[in-house]
Amino acid sequence: MRELILPQLAPREPTVSVVTYVRNACGTISKALESIVNQDYPYLQLVVVDGASTDGTRDIIARYADRIAVFVSEPDSGPLEAATKGLALVTGDIVLFVMADDWLVEGAIRRLADEFLRHPTCGIVSFGARIETQAEAGAQIVLERYGYENRLDLRNLLGIPLTAARAWRRELMDIIGGLDPHYPAAHDREWFMRAWIAGVSTAEINDILYIYTQHAGSTTLGGDPRRIIAYLEEHVGLAGMWLRYVSGEEAAMVRDWRRLQLKEGLLIALRLKSIGLIGHWLVLALARDPAAASDALKYCLRRLLGMAT
């Protein structure tokens, strides 16, 4: 696999563009924005894209008007359109997302800027992240991963990619393209996989700089089975595309991952007791990985029998 080396970053403090997109998140948006505007870094561009919220989110955002470089509030079709819109507005040397229900730790932006200066041809810097769920007893840690565990490699991209725990050079979007509109649910995973396939140069910060919040309304961590099954179907399609670029052990990893997506998708369809979905996933398994179809059915039966006992 070739290595993609970007032009050297100018030897000055880089401008960092943070994109936050939101719709109806009045309970969390203030903490997210506070974590950005309170960063001790002078060259910061904050871009906020609101999908025409109706719950008071826009009023909260207005409190930060003097710290927001670009604010857009208009209807959109969902996260993919909002993210694409935000990325089109950034002007910084370095770009990252901060989701509306997450936050950055103190000093995160300066740490990122310094790391890119230490690696001036680097395209992506990964860093540590934590997933927390809020409970009456306080925050409970669901997952904690340090930077060396979150490096941009195939194993992480096929697992839990923690895509918000990565920052990238803006030029990289000109080279490999923007978010793919064919993947409304898995667009971030697809983009970072595309960067990995291109051989982008990477670096890591071991400390935890980003905190995810897991809650019922979360798009990616909420546990809604219909949202999950949409991700799984996109993953099956992505695996077929990625198999064109990998071989040997890496291809085996992608095929195993695709088989797992097919199994989990069929299991969710069975749980939902949807004849249409069950038929759809059986056809999908037969078309994409015929050997996986019987394995998937056996897997689902074992899981269902185990839940019934």
Phi, psi and omega in degrees: 000131182288162179250130180262113180252123180278160173304148184297135177294140179301140183284062177213168177295120184285154171280134181248122178261125177250127178252125174238124176242147193206150167210120176053064178228047186296339180280343186232341189297326182297316180296320178298311182292320177303319183293338180271308186291339179269006176292137180276070180211125189280338187253072187235127174248118179256121178247122180241125178244116181252131181273048179060055180299150181238008187250013182100358179302318182296325178295322178293316179301323182301333179296339183253018187305323183284350180250355181263123182285318181222129177231128178235131175227107181197158181300145173217171185272357180141190186304321182297312180295319180296316180295317179298318179297316179296317181295329179291345184259352184283148178232000185285169176285328184234144184229143170207161174261145163233114183288158189292344178247016179239182176202161176265148174281163181299134177082005185296317184295318179296320178299318179295313180301316180296322181293320177294325177292327177290335180233075192291349175253008182287143179263325184222135171245123175262155181213172182288153180211160179226139171256125180238148170244139183272132179222169181299327181280357181116184183292134176246129182281124177267318181208140177224126183223127179273168188303318181294337177274346186250019181299157182281091176222171187297321182299316179290322181292334177269350180260242175254099193285345181044057189295333179289344179269043177214143174236154186216158175288137182300326181301333182300327179292331177288331185276312185257356180094174181268199180291140184275119182293350179283352184233075183298332180265318188252028184297326182288317177299316180299318184294317180289328174295320177300320178295320179295316179299324179289347178082032182299141176286135186229165174213168181225146169249123187288331185289155176280119182245347188228136179241120172271145173249122177266126178205169187298330182272359182294135180297316186260334186245008186282341177084010177293118186298328180287329173290318182297317183292331175294318176300314184299319180294321176295323179298320179301315178295319179297319181301317179300322179289316183294332181296344176287341188249353183237163179211172175059227183298323180294319177297321178298321178298318181293319179296319177297319179296317178298319179298321178295321179296319179296317179297312182294322179297316179294322178297317178296319178300319178294319178298322180284351179055041180255110180300320180298315180293320179299313179298319180299316183286329174295316178298318180299317180296318180294324182285320187269326184204079186308322181294338182280340186298309180292322177300318181296318180295316178298317179301313181296318179297318178299316180295316181293319177295322178296323178288334183278341182268000000 
